[in-house]
Amino acid sequence: MGGTMKRIRLMMVGTALVLGAAGLHAQEAPPEQGIDWDKEFGVAEKTRDPVTGELPVDPYVQSNANAGAAPFKGDGMARAFGGKDGIRRIADATVTRSEADPRIKAIFEKHDMVRLRRTLFEQFCYILNAGCDYTGRAMPASHKGLGTTRADLNALVENLQAAMRESHVPFAAQNRFLAKLAPMDRAVTERGEKRLFRKRF
């Protein structure tokens, strides 16, 4: 009987020690629930504009010169692209195709696609002389750090060409527009050896 009681007391002491140690560890390791890690590391959360849906960007000087090319003269090119509505459809279709394109979709994953759709439309609309101003950043600044290759831009151009074909833009007008955009490859690429445009026109 005495031996049994001694064993019971030892078991109780052991259990108390185990529970006490577990409680000590629980106190030493604070729970991670409710911790704002962005705040802990000084990461400011960006909030989308309630009207435009765009994320804020650092200030920059806005100018049509940032579009990277001078506009066409007259309204012939704008009409060939279907005016502002047609240009917007083409810009949107180009972005949509590029987001789904396995060759280049990774480039777009962490970018503000709402802003990209707007500024790409403005750029196309301004260059085609359809009555828009370009409010985006200059080409070198907006592509800095992306490591964009000419192969990436080839893929983007293919998506633009497909979007223009879908909108029944005449082939001659497509080529004139691509010729306007061609010199920008030097401003937006950072690596790679392939030229953006093959000689097609």
Rosetta constraint file for C-alpha pairs under 8 A:
AtomPair CA 1 CA 5 HARMONIC 6.33 0.50
AtomPair CA 2 CA 6 HARMONIC 6.24 0.50
AtomPair CA 3 CA 7 HARMONIC 6.27 0.50
AtomPair CA 4 CA 8 HARMONIC 6.26 0.50
AtomPair CA 5 CA 9 HARMONIC 6.16 0.50
AtomPair CA 6 CA 10 HARMONIC 6.22 0.50
AtomPair CA 7 CA 11 HARMONIC 6.17 0.50
AtomPair CA 8 CA 12 HARMONIC 6.20 0.50
AtomPair CA 9 CA 13 HARMONIC 6.19 0.50
AtomPair CA 10 CA 14 HARMONIC 6.09 0.50
AtomPair CA 11 CA 15 HARMONIC 6.06 0.50
AtomPair CA 12 CA 16 HARMONIC 6.10 0.50
AtomPair CA 13 CA 17 HARMONIC 6.20 0.50
AtomPair CA 14 CA 18 HARMONIC 6.23 0.50
AtomPair CA 15 CA 19 HARMONIC 6.14 0.50
AtomPair CA 16 CA 20 HARMONIC 5.88 0.50
AtomPair CA 17 CA 21 HARMONIC 6.06 0.50
AtomPair CA 18 CA 22 HARMONIC 6.19 0.50
AtomPair CA 19 CA 23 HARMONIC 6.14 0.50
AtomPair CA 20 CA 24 HARMONIC 6.15 0.50
AtomPair CA 21 CA 25 HARMONIC 6.20 0.50
AtomPair CA 22 CA 26 HARMONIC 6.16 0.50
AtomPair CA 23 CA 27 HARMONIC 6.30 0.50
AtomPair CA 24 CA 28 HARMONIC 6.24 0.50
AtomPair CA 25 CA 29 HARMONIC 6.17 0.50
AtomPair CA 26 CA 30 HARMONIC 7.13 0.50
AtomPair CA 35 CA 40 HARMONIC 7.98 0.50
AtomPair CA 36 CA 40 HARMONIC 6.24 0.50
AtomPair CA 37 CA 41 HARMONIC 6.17 0.50
AtomPair CA 38 CA 42 HARMONIC 5.89 0.50
AtomPair CA 38 CA 43 HARMONIC 4.62 0.50
AtomPair CA 38 CA 44 HARMONIC 6.77 0.50
AtomPair CA 38 CA 45 HARMONIC 7.46 0.50
AtomPair CA 39 CA 43 HARMONIC 5.88 0.50
AtomPair CA 39 CA 44 HARMONIC 7.18 0.50
AtomPair CA 46 CA 55 HARMONIC 6.48 0.50
AtomPair CA 46 CA 56 HARMONIC 6.91 0.50
AtomPair CA 47 CA 55 HARMONIC 6.19 0.50
AtomPair CA 47 CA 56 HARMONIC 7.37 0.50
AtomPair CA 48 CA 52 HARMONIC 7.82 0.50
AtomPair CA 48 CA 53 HARMONIC 5.19 0.50
AtomPair CA 48 CA 54 HARMONIC 5.07 0.50
AtomPair CA 48 CA 55 HARMONIC 4.50 0.50
AtomPair CA 48 CA 56 HARMONIC 6.89 0.50
AtomPair CA 49 CA 53 HARMONIC 4.87 0.50
AtomPair CA 49 CA 54 HARMONIC 5.36 0.50
AtomPair CA 49 CA 55 HARMONIC 6.28 0.50
AtomPair CA 49 CA 56 HARMONIC 7.34 0.50
AtomPair CA 53 CA 114 HARMONIC 6.75 0.50
AtomPair CA 54 CA 112 HARMONIC 6.81 0.50
AtomPair CA 54 CA 114 HARMONIC 5.83 0.50
AtomPair CA 54 CA 115 HARMONIC 5.64 0.50
AtomPair CA 55 CA 112 HARMONIC 6.62 0.50
AtomPair CA 55 CA 115 HARMONIC 7.68 0.50
AtomPair CA 60 CA 137 HARMONIC 7.11 0.50
AtomPair CA 61 CA 137 HARMONIC 7.77 0.50
AtomPair CA 62 CA 66 HARMONIC 7.34 0.50
AtomPair CA 62 CA 134 HARMONIC 7.80 0.50
AtomPair CA 62 CA 135 HARMONIC 5.46 0.50
AtomPair CA 62 CA 136 HARMONIC 6.73 0.50
AtomPair CA 62 CA 137 HARMONIC 6.86 0.50
AtomPair CA 63 CA 67 HARMONIC 7.86 0.50
AtomPair CA 63 CA 134 HARMONIC 6.75 0.50
AtomPair CA 63 CA 135 HARMONIC 6.46 0.50
AtomPair CA 63 CA 136 HARMONIC 7.99 0.50
AtomPair CA 64 CA 126 HARMONIC 7.82 0.50
AtomPair CA 64 CA 133 HARMONIC 6.11 0.50
AtomPair CA 64 CA 134 HARMONIC 5.08 0.50
AtomPair CA 64 CA 135 HARMONIC 6.99 0.50
AtomPair CA 65 CA 69 HARMONIC 7.26 0.50
AtomPair CA 65 CA 70 HARMONIC 7.64 0.50
AtomPair CA 65 CA 138 HARMONIC 7.64 0.50
AtomPair CA 66 CA 134 HARMONIC 7.28 0.50
AtomPair CA 66 CA 135 HARMONIC 7.93 0.50
AtomPair CA 66 CA 136 HARMONIC 6.94 0.50
AtomPair CA 66 CA 137 HARMONIC 5.89 0.50
AtomPair CA 66 CA 138 HARMONIC 4.02 0.50
AtomPair CA 66 CA 139 HARMONIC 6.58 0.50
AtomPair CA 67 CA 123 HARMONIC 5.57 0.50
AtomPair CA 67 CA 126 HARMONIC 7.73 0.50
AtomPair CA 67 CA 127 HARMONIC 7.60 0.50
AtomPair CA 67 CA 134 HARMONIC 6.17 0.50
AtomPair CA 67 CA 136 HARMONIC 7.47 0.50
AtomPair CA 67 CA 137 HARMONIC 7.82 0.50
AtomPair CA 67 CA 138 HARMONIC 6.37 0.50
AtomPair CA 67 CA 139 HARMONIC 7.11 0.50
AtomPair CA 68 CA 138 HARMONIC 6.97 0.50
AtomPair CA 68 CA 139 HARMONIC 6.45 0.50
AtomPair CA 68 CA 181 HARMONIC 7.92 0.50
AtomPair CA 68 CA 184 HARMONIC 6.54 0.50
AtomPair CA 69 CA 127 HARMONIC 6.56 0.50
AtomPair CA 69 CA 180 HARMONIC 6.63 0.50
AtomPair CA 69 CA 181 HARMONIC 7.06 0.50
AtomPair CA 69 CA 184 HARMONIC 8.00 0.50
AtomPair CA 70 CA 127 HARMONIC 6.11 0.50
AtomPair CA 71 CA 126 HARMONIC 6.17 0.50
AtomPair CA 71 CA 127 HARMONIC 3.96 0.50
AtomPair CA 71 CA 128 HARMONIC 5.79 0.50
AtomPair CA 71 CA 129 HARMONIC 5.43 0.50
AtomPair CA 72 CA 77 HARMONIC 7.21 0.50
AtomPair CA 72 CA 127 HARMONIC 6.15 0.50
AtomPair CA 72 CA 128 HARMONIC 5.65 0.50
AtomPair CA 72 CA 129 HARMONIC 5.73 0.50
AtomPair CA 73 CA 129 HARMONIC 6.96 0.50
AtomPair CA 74 CA 129 HARMONIC 7.13 0.50
AtomPair CA 75 CA 79 HARMONIC 6.21 0.50
AtomPair CA 75 CA 128 HARMONIC 7.82 0.50
AtomPair CA 75 CA 129 HARMONIC 6.39 0.50
AtomPair CA 75 CA 130 HARMONIC 6.86 0.50
AtomPair CA 76 CA 80 HARMONIC 6.21 0.50
AtomPair CA 77 CA 81 HARMONIC 6.34 0.50
AtomPair CA 77 CA 128 HARMONIC 5.71 0.50
AtomPair CA 77 CA 129 HARMONIC 7.42 0.50
AtomPair CA 77 CA 173 HARMONIC 6.64 0.50
AtomPair CA 78 CA 82 HARMONIC 6.43 0.50
AtomPair CA 78 CA 83 HARMONIC 5.11 0.50
AtomPair CA 78 CA 84 HARMONIC 7.57 0.50
AtomPair CA 78 CA 87 HARMONIC 7.99 0.50
AtomPair CA 78 CA 125 HARMONIC 7.67 0.50
AtomPair CA 78 CA 128 HARMONIC 5.25 0.50
AtomPair CA 78 CA 129 HARMONIC 6.12 0.50
AtomPair CA 78 CA 130 HARMONIC 5.16 0.50
AtomPair CA 79 CA 83 HARMONIC 5.22 0.50
AtomPair CA 80 CA 169 HARMONIC 5.95 0.50
AtomPair CA 80 CA 170 HARMONIC 6.83 0.50
AtomPair CA 80 CA 173 HARMONIC 6.75 0.50
AtomPair CA 81 CA 86 HARMONIC 5.67 0.50
AtomPair CA 81 CA 87 HARMONIC 5.90 0.50
AtomPair CA 81 CA 164 HARMONIC 7.93 0.50
AtomPair CA 81 CA 167 HARMONIC 7.68 0.50
AtomPair CA 81 CA 169 HARMONIC 5.64 0.50
AtomPair CA 82 CA 86 HARMONIC 4.23 0.50
AtomPair CA 82 CA 87 HARMONIC 6.47 0.50
AtomPair CA 82 CA 169 HARMONIC 7.97 0.50
AtomPair CA 83 CA 87 HARMONIC 6.16 0.50
AtomPair CA 83 CA 130 HARMONIC 6.29 0.50
AtomPair CA 84 CA 88 HARMONIC 6.05 0.50
AtomPair CA 84 CA 125 HARMONIC 6.65 0.50
AtomPair CA 84 CA 130 HARMONIC 6.31 0.50
AtomPair CA 85 CA 89 HARMONIC 6.33 0.50
AtomPair CA 86 CA 90 HARMONIC 6.28 0.50
AtomPair CA 86 CA 167 HARMONIC 7.28 0.50
AtomPair CA 87 CA 91 HARMONIC 6.15 0.50
AtomPair CA 87 CA 121 HARMONIC 6.68 0.50
AtomPair CA 87 CA 124 HARMONIC 6.91 0.50
AtomPair CA 87 CA 125 HARMONIC 6.40 0.50
AtomPair CA 88 CA 92 HARMONIC 6.05 0.50
AtomPair CA 88 CA 121 HARMONIC 5.50 0.50
AtomPair CA 89 CA 93 HARMONIC 5.98 0.50
AtomPair CA 89 CA 167 HARMONIC 7.98 0.50
AtomPair CA 90 CA 94 HARMONIC 6.06 0.50
AtomPair CA 90 CA 160 HARMONIC 7.32 0.50
AtomPair CA 90 CA 163 HARMONIC 5.33 0.50
AtomPair CA 90 CA 164 HARMONIC 6.11 0.50
AtomPair CA 90 CA 167 HARMONIC 7.06 0.50
AtomPair CA 91 CA 95 HARMONIC 6.38 0.50
AtomPair CA 91 CA 117 HARMONIC 6.74 0.50
AtomPair CA 91 CA 120 HARMONIC 6.21 0.50
AtomPair CA 91 CA 121 HARMONIC 5.35 0.50
AtomPair CA 91 CA 124 HARMONIC 7.49 0.50
AtomPair CA 91 CA 160 HARMONIC 7.71 0.50
AtomPair CA 91 CA 163 HARMONIC 7.85 0.50
AtomPair CA 92 CA 96 HARMONIC 6.11 0.50
AtomPair CA 92 CA 117 HARMONIC 6.08 0.50
AtomPair CA 92 CA 121 HARMONIC 7.63 0.50
AtomPair CA 93 CA 97 HARMONIC 6.02 0.50
AtomPair CA 93 CA 160 HARMONIC 7.75 0.50
AtomPair CA 93 CA 163 HARMONIC 5.67 0.50
AtomPair CA 94 CA 98 HARMONIC 6.13 0.50
AtomPair CA 94 CA 156 HARMONIC 7.54 0.50
AtomPair CA 94 CA 159 HARMONIC 5.41 0.50
AtomPair CA 94 CA 160 HARMONIC 5.00 0.50
AtomPair CA 94 CA 162 HARMONIC 7.88 0.50
AtomPair CA 94 CA 163 HARMONIC 5.84 0.50
AtomPair CA 95 CA 99 HARMONIC 6.07 0.50
AtomPair CA 95 CA 117 HARMONIC 6.81 0.50
AtomPair CA 96 CA 100 HARMONIC 6.53 0.50
AtomPair CA 97 CA 101 HARMONIC 6.03 0.50
AtomPair CA 97 CA 159 HARMONIC 6.01 0.50
AtomPair CA 98 CA 104 HARMONIC 6.49 0.50
AtomPair CA 98 CA 105 HARMONIC 5.95 0.50
AtomPair CA 98 CA 155 HARMONIC 7.93 0.50
AtomPair CA 98 CA 156 HARMONIC 6.35 0.50
AtomPair CA 98 CA 159 HARMONIC 6.48 0.50
AtomPair CA 99 CA 104 HARMONIC 7.35 0.50
AtomPair CA 99 CA 105 HARMONIC 4.67 0.50
AtomPair CA 99 CA 106 HARMONIC 7.96 0.50
AtomPair CA 99 CA 108 HARMONIC 6.36 0.50
AtomPair CA 99 CA 109 HARMONIC 7.70 0.50
AtomPair CA 100 CA 105 HARMONIC 5.87 0.50
AtomPair CA 101 CA 105 HARMONIC 5.35 0.50
AtomPair CA 102 CA 106 HARMONIC 7.68 0.50
AtomPair CA 103 CA 152 HARMONIC 7.15 0.50
AtomPair CA 103 CA 155 HARMONIC 7.11 0.50
AtomPair CA 104 CA 108 HARMONIC 7.47 0.50
AtomPair CA 104 CA 152 HARMONIC 6.09 0.50
AtomPair CA 104 CA 155 HARMONIC 7.19 0.50
AtomPair CA 104 CA 156 HARMONIC 7.77 0.50
AtomPair CA 105 CA 109 HARMONIC 6.53 0.50
AtomPair CA 106 CA 110 HARMONIC 7.99 0.50
AtomPair CA 107 CA 111 HARMONIC 7.88 0.50
AtomPair CA 107 CA 146 HARMONIC 7.34 0.50
AtomPair CA 108 CA 113 HARMONIC 7.45 0.50
AtomPair CA 111 CA 116 HARMONIC 7.94 0.50
AtomPair CA 112 CA 116 HARMONIC 6.29 0.50
AtomPair CA 113 CA 117 HARMONIC 6.03 0.50
AtomPair CA 114 CA 118 HARMONIC 6.50 0.50
AtomPair CA 115 CA 119 HARMONIC 6.11 0.50
AtomPair CA 116 CA 120 HARMONIC 5.84 0.50
AtomPair CA 117 CA 121 HARMONIC 6.16 0.50
AtomPair CA 118 CA 122 HARMONIC 6.26 0.50
AtomPair CA 119 CA 123 HARMONIC 6.02 0.50
AtomPair CA 119 CA 134 HARMONIC 6.86 0.50
AtomPair CA 119 CA 135 HARMONIC 6.78 0.50
AtomPair CA 119 CA 136 HARMONIC 5.57 0.50
AtomPair CA 120 CA 124 HARMONIC 6.18 0.50
AtomPair CA 121 CA 125 HARMONIC 5.88 0.50
AtomPair CA 122 CA 126 HARMONIC 5.89 0.50
AtomPair CA 122 CA 132 HARMONIC 6.09 0.50
AtomPair CA 122 CA 133 HARMONIC 6.33 0.50
AtomPair CA 122 CA 134 HARMONIC 5.05 0.50
AtomPair CA 122 CA 135 HARMONIC 7.32 0.50
AtomPair CA 123 CA 127 HARMONIC 6.18 0.50
AtomPair CA 123 CA 133 HARMONIC 7.71 0.50
AtomPair CA 123 CA 134 HARMONIC 5.45 0.50
AtomPair CA 123 CA 136 HARMONIC 7.98 0.50
AtomPair CA 124 CA 128 HARMONIC 6.00 0.50
AtomPair CA 125 CA 129 HARMONIC 6.16 0.50
AtomPair CA 125 CA 130 HARMONIC 5.24 0.50
AtomPair CA 125 CA 131 HARMONIC 6.87 0.50
AtomPair CA 125 CA 132 HARMONIC 5.60 0.50
AtomPair CA 125 CA 133 HARMONIC 7.84 0.50
AtomPair CA 126 CA 130 HARMONIC 6.14 0.50
AtomPair CA 126 CA 131 HARMONIC 6.42 0.50
AtomPair CA 126 CA 132 HARMONIC 4.89 0.50
AtomPair CA 126 CA 133 HARMONIC 5.70 0.50
AtomPair CA 126 CA 134 HARMONIC 6.29 0.50
AtomPair CA 128 CA 177 HARMONIC 7.77 0.50
AtomPair CA 137 CA 141 HARMONIC 6.44 0.50
AtomPair CA 137 CA 142 HARMONIC 5.74 0.50
AtomPair CA 138 CA 142 HARMONIC 6.10 0.50
AtomPair CA 139 CA 143 HARMONIC 6.20 0.50
AtomPair CA 139 CA 184 HARMONIC 7.63 0.50
AtomPair CA 139 CA 187 HARMONIC 6.11 0.50
AtomPair CA 139 CA 188 HARMONIC 6.02 0.50
AtomPair CA 140 CA 144 HARMONIC 5.86 0.50
AtomPair CA 140 CA 187 HARMONIC 5.16 0.50
AtomPair CA 140 CA 188 HARMONIC 5.50 0.50
AtomPair CA 143 CA 148 HARMONIC 7.56 0.50
AtomPair CA 143 CA 188 HARMONIC 5.55 0.50
AtomPair CA 143 CA 189 HARMONIC 7.68 0.50
AtomPair CA 144 CA 188 HARMONIC 7.50 0.50
AtomPair CA 144 CA 190 HARMONIC 7.98 0.50
AtomPair CA 146 CA 190 HARMONIC 7.79 0.50
AtomPair CA 147 CA 189 HARMONIC 6.85 0.50
AtomPair CA 147 CA 190 HARMONIC 5.23 0.50
AtomPair CA 147 CA 191 HARMONIC 6.25 0.50
AtomPair CA 148 CA 152 HARMONIC 6.21 0.50
AtomPair CA 148 CA 153 HARMONIC 7.44 0.50
AtomPair CA 148 CA 188 HARMONIC 6.96 0.50
AtomPair CA 148 CA 189 HARMONIC 4.96 0.50
AtomPair CA 148 CA 190 HARMONIC 5.68 0.50
AtomPair CA 148 CA 191 HARMONIC 6.51 0.50
AtomPair CA 149 CA 153 HARMONIC 6.53 0.50
AtomPair CA 149 CA 189 HARMONIC 5.31 0.50
AtomPair CA 149 CA 190 HARMONIC 6.29 0.50
AtomPair CA 149 CA 191 HARMONIC 5.15 0.50
AtomPair CA 149 CA 192 HARMONIC 4.91 0.50
AtomPair CA 149 CA 193 HARMONIC 7.79 0.50
AtomPair CA 149 CA 194 HARMONIC 7.94 0.50
AtomPair CA 150 CA 154 HARMONIC 6.02 0.50
AtomPair CA 150 CA 185 HARMONIC 7.17 0.50
AtomPair CA 150 CA 189 HARMONIC 6.23 0.50
AtomPair CA 150 CA 191 HARMONIC 7.52 0.50
AtomPair CA 150 CA 192 HARMONIC 5.92 0.50
AtomPair CA 150 CA 193 HARMONIC 6.92 0.50
AtomPair CA 150 CA 194 HARMONIC 5.50 0.50
AtomPair CA 150 CA 195 HARMONIC 5.75 0.50
AtomPair CA 150 CA 196 HARMONIC 4.98 0.50
AtomPair CA 151 CA 155 HARMONIC 6.43 0.50
AtomPair CA 151 CA 192 HARMONIC 7.28 0.50
AtomPair CA 151 CA 194 HARMONIC 6.27 0.50
AtomPair CA 151 CA 195 HARMONIC 7.67 0.50
AtomPair CA 151 CA 196 HARMONIC 6.80 0.50
AtomPair CA 152 CA 156 HARMONIC 6.42 0.50
AtomPair CA 153 CA 157 HARMONIC 6.06 0.50
AtomPair CA 153 CA 185 HARMONIC 7.68 0.50
AtomPair CA 153 CA 196 HARMONIC 5.94 0.50
AtomPair CA 154 CA 158 HARMONIC 6.23 0.50
AtomPair CA 154 CA 196 HARMONIC 5.24 0.50
AtomPair CA 154 CA 197 HARMONIC 6.74 0.50
AtomPair CA 155 CA 159 HARMONIC 6.42 0.50
AtomPair CA 156 CA 160 HARMONIC 6.29 0.50
AtomPair CA 157 CA 161 HARMONIC 6.05 0.50
AtomPair CA 158 CA 162 HARMONIC 6.21 0.50
AtomPair CA 159 CA 163 HARMONIC 6.21 0.50
AtomPair CA 160 CA 164 HARMONIC 6.19 0.50
AtomPair CA 161 CA 165 HARMONIC 6.18 0.50
AtomPair CA 161 CA 174 HARMONIC 7.43 0.50
AtomPair CA 162 CA 166 HARMONIC 6.19 0.50
AtomPair CA 163 CA 167 HARMONIC 6.40 0.50
AtomPair CA 164 CA 168 HARMONIC 6.28 0.50
AtomPair CA 164 CA 169 HARMONIC 5.42 0.50
AtomPair CA 164 CA 174 HARMONIC 7.01 0.50
AtomPair CA 165 CA 169 HARMONIC 5.91 0.50
AtomPair CA 165 CA 170 HARMONIC 7.94 0.50
AtomPair CA 169 CA 173 HARMONIC 6.66 0.50
AtomPair CA 169 CA 174 HARMONIC 6.49 0.50
AtomPair CA 170 CA 174 HARMONIC 6.33 0.50
AtomPair CA 171 CA 175 HARMONIC 6.32 0.50
AtomPair CA 172 CA 176 HARMONIC 6.29 0.50
AtomPair CA 173 CA 177 HARMONIC 6.20 0.50
AtomPair CA 174 CA 178 HARMONIC 6.23 0.50
AtomPair CA 175 CA 179 HARMONIC 6.05 0.50
AtomPair CA 175 CA 200 HARMONIC 7.94 0.50
AtomPair CA 175 CA 201 HARMONIC 6.27 0.50
AtomPair CA 176 CA 180 HARMONIC 6.47 0.50
AtomPair CA 177 CA 181 HARMONIC 6.48 0.50
AtomPair CA 178 CA 182 HARMONIC 5.95 0.50
AtomPair CA 179 CA 183 HARMONIC 7.77 0.50
AtomPair CA 179 CA 201 HARMONIC 7.97 0.50
AtomPair CA 181 CA 185 HARMONIC 7.87 0.50
AtomPair CA 182 CA 196 HARMONIC 7.25 0.50
AtomPair CA 182 CA 197 HARMONIC 6.69 0.50
AtomPair CA 183 CA 187 HARMONIC 7.90 0.50
AtomPair CA 184 CA 188 HARMONIC 6.45 0.50
AtomPair CA 185 CA 189 HARMONIC 5.94 0.50
AtomPair CA 185 CA 195 HARMONIC 7.95 0.50
AtomPair CA 185 CA 196 HARMONIC 6.26 0.50
